[in-house]
Amino acid sequence: MSIKVLISGSGSMGREVLTAVTHAEGMDAVGCVDALTTEEIIPVPGGDLIPFGRDTATMIGRLHPDVIVDFTNADWTPKMAEAALEAGVRMVIGTTGLPESFVAHLETECSKREVGALVAPNFALGALLMQHMVRLASRYYDNAEIIEMHHDGKVDAPSGTSIATARAMAEGREKPFITPATQKATIKGTRGAQQDGVTIHSVRLPGLVAHQQVMFGAPGETLTIRHDSMHRESYMPGVVLAIREVMGRKDLVRGLDRLIGLT
């Protein structure tokens, strides 16, 4: 039987997920839910319109999906998740900026209700490999900084990927990174913000999609590890993989890397 997928969100990522699910073997996009718009959307050029609604519980009751894929915002996702939990529907969540309190609550509820779910900051396989590589490099360098660059419509900063990367870097070390003291900051915030001792700089510009580089420094050398997503389709193999994987789980998984054997 095909996996029935409900898409949460009708923005750029929602439409990309809709197209990917429509073309994936053994999957059916059964509908879309989005409280912020009443627009009907088409899964592929020339395709049929799919059911569209504004209330998650109503759409679940109407369509009986196996999985909900959510790329929306931190205000909408918790509401979607509560409706999914009540109905026993599995979830793949790519929304970033979610508070840890919500993720912890979701983790507890998924285990209690035996509902498979995944929360991940990035679904591009190259981004996951980048995090794996920087975790290794962090053993050998005491100084490191991250520059993350995204389109001007991204609502959160720093990105969820950069936060996850900094945490992975810290896990790869036995002592904190060294952060050189700034003698004089002529403009407040110029040196960025810190996560687990790693300085993160956020760039937001039209023309960008999602890019990140991690720079390590040592006397006489630097090492730069960079990943670029030029189009949202780069996330879709990871999304399709996640949909298949949560069908066989009864708990919450944090990060796609855990599903592909990188941690």
QUIMORA-V694252 format. One record per residue. N is the residue number from 0. RES is the residue in one small letter. OMEGA is omega in degrees with one decimal (999 if undefined). Layout:
# QUIMORA-V694252
N;RES;OMEGA + N;RES;OMEGA
This chain:
# QUIMORA-V694252
0;m;178.6 + 1;s;174.2 + 2;i;-179.1 + 3;k;-173.3 + 4;v;172.6 + 5;l;-179.0 + 6;i;176.3 + 7;s;-178.1 + 8;g;-178.6 + 9;s;177.0 + 10;g;-175.8 + 11;s;-179.9 + 12;m;178.4 + 13;g;179.3 + 14;r;178.1 + 15;e;177.3 + 16;v;-180.0 + 17;l;178.5 + 18;t;-178.6 + 19;a;-179.5 + 20;v;179.5 + 21;t;-177.4 + 22;h;-177.0 + 23;a;179.2 + 24;e;176.4 + 25;g;178.3 + 26;m;174.9 + 27;d;172.4 + 28;a;-172.6 + 29;v;-179.7 + 30;g;178.9 + 31;c;177.3 + 32;v;-179.0 + 33;d;-177.0 + 34;a;-172.2 + 35;l;-179.9 + 36;t;176.1 + 37;t;-175.9 + 38;e;171.8 + 39;e;-178.3 + 40;i;-177.2 + 41;i;-175.0 + 42;p;178.5 + 43;v;178.1 + 44;p;179.6 + 45;g;-177.4 + 46;g;179.2 + 47;d;173.6 + 48;l;178.0 + 49;i;178.9 + 50;p;-176.2 + 51;f;179.0 + 52;g;-176.5 + 53;r;-177.0 + 54;d;-174.7 + 55;t;-177.8 + 56;a;179.2 + 57;t;-178.9 + 58;m;176.8 + 59;i;179.5 + 60;g;-178.6 + 61;r;-169.1 + 62;l;179.1 + 63;h;179.8 + 64;p;173.1 + 65;d;-174.8 + 66;v;169.5 + 67;i;175.9 + 68;v;-172.2 + 69;d;169.8 + 70;f;-176.1 + 71;t;179.1 + 72;n;-172.3 + 73;a;176.1 + 74;d;-175.8 + 75;w;-171.9 + 76;t;179.5 + 77;p;178.2 + 78;k;176.9 + 79;m;-175.9 + 80;a;179.8 + 81;e;178.6 + 82;a;179.6 + 83;a;179.1 + 84;l;-179.2 + 85;e;-177.1 + 86;a;-178.8 + 87;g;-179.3 + 88;v;179.8 + 89;r;-175.7 + 90;m;167.7 + 91;v;-172.1 + 92;i;177.5 + 93;g;177.8 + 94;t;178.6 + 95;t;-179.3 + 96;g;179.2 + 97;l;178.9 + 98;p;180.0 + 99;e;179.6 + 100;s;178.3 + 101;f;-178.5 + 102;v;178.0 + 103;a;176.9 + 104;h;179.9 + 105;l;178.7 + 106;e;179.1 + 107;t;-177.1 + 108;e;178.8 + 109;c;178.8 + 110;s;-178.6 + 111;k;-176.5 + 112;r;-178.2 + 113;e;178.5 + 114;v;179.0 + 115;g;179.6 + 116;a;175.8 + 117;l;170.5 + 118;v;-176.8 + 119;a;178.8 + 120;p;-177.3 + 121;n;-179.1 + 122;f;176.6 + 123;a;-177.0 + 124;l;178.0 + 125;g;178.3 + 126;a;177.7 + 127;l;177.3 + 128;l;176.8 + 129;m;178.8 + 130;q;177.6 + 131;h;-178.7 + 132;m;-177.7 + 133;v;174.7 + 134;r;177.9 + 135;l;-177.1 + 136;a;-176.7 + 137;s;177.7 + 138;r;-167.8 + 139;y;-178.8 + 140;y;-179.6 + 141;d;-178.1 + 142;n;-179.8 + 143;a;175.4 + 144;e;-179.2 + 145;i;170.9 + 146;i;177.6 + 147;e;-173.5 + 148;m;-179.1 + 149;h;177.3 + 150;h;-173.6 + 151;d;178.2 + 152;g;-179.6 + 153;k;-170.7 + 154;v;-175.7 + 155;d;175.8 + 156;a;-1.7 + 157;p;-178.0 + 158;s;176.0 + 159;g;179.0 + 160;t;-179.4 + 161;s;177.0 + 162;i;178.7 + 163;a;179.3 + 164;t;179.2 + 165;a;178.4 + 166;r;177.9 + 167;a;178.9 + 168;m;179.7 + 169;a;179.2 + 170;e;-177.9 + 171;g;-175.9 + 172;r;175.6 + 173;e;178.8 + 174;k;-177.3 + 175;p;171.6 + 176;f;175.9 + 177;i;177.1 + 178;t;-178.7 + 179;p;179.3 + 180;a;176.3 + 181;t;-177.0 + 182;q;-178.1 + 183;k;176.4 + 184;a;-178.0 + 185;t;173.1 + 186;i;-177.7 + 187;k;177.8 + 188;g;-177.5 + 189;t;-176.8 + 190;r;177.2 + 191;g;-179.8 + 192;a;-176.5 + 193;q;172.3 + 194;q;-179.3 + 195;d;177.3 + 196;g;178.9 + 197;v;178.5 + 198;t;-179.8 + 199;i;176.4 + 200;h;-178.9 + 201;s;176.7 + 202;v;177.3 + 203;r;-177.1 + 204;l;170.4 + 205;p;-177.2 + 206;g;175.7 + 207;l;171.0 + 208;v;177.1 + 209;a;-174.9 + 210;h;178.1 + 211;q;172.2 + 212;q;177.3 + 213;v;-177.5 + 214;m;174.5 + 215;f;-179.8 + 216;g;175.7 + 217;a;-179.8 + 218;p;174.8 + 219;g;-179.7 + 220;e;169.5 + 221;t;174.2 + 222;l;179.2 + 223;t;175.8 + 224;i;-171.5 + 225;r;173.7 + 226;h;179.8 + 227;d;168.2 + 228;s;-179.1 + 229;m;-179.3 + 230;h;-178.8 + 231;r;177.6 + 232;e;178.4 + 233;s;179.6 + 234;y;-167.4 + 235;m;175.0 + 236;p;178.1 + 237;g;178.7 + 238;v;179.8 + 239;v;176.5 + 240;l;-178.6 + 241;a;178.7 + 242;i;-179.9 + 243;r;-174.3 + 244;e;-177.1 + 245;v;178.3 + 246;m;-177.8 + 247;g;-176.9 + 248;r;178.9 + 249;k;-178.9 + 250;d;177.7 + 251;l;174.4 + 252;v;176.9 + 253;r;175.7 + 254;g;179.6 + 255;l;-178.8 + 256;d;179.5 + 257;r;-179.9 + 258;l;-178.2 + 259;i;171.8 + 260;g;179.4 + 261;l;176.2 + 262;t;999
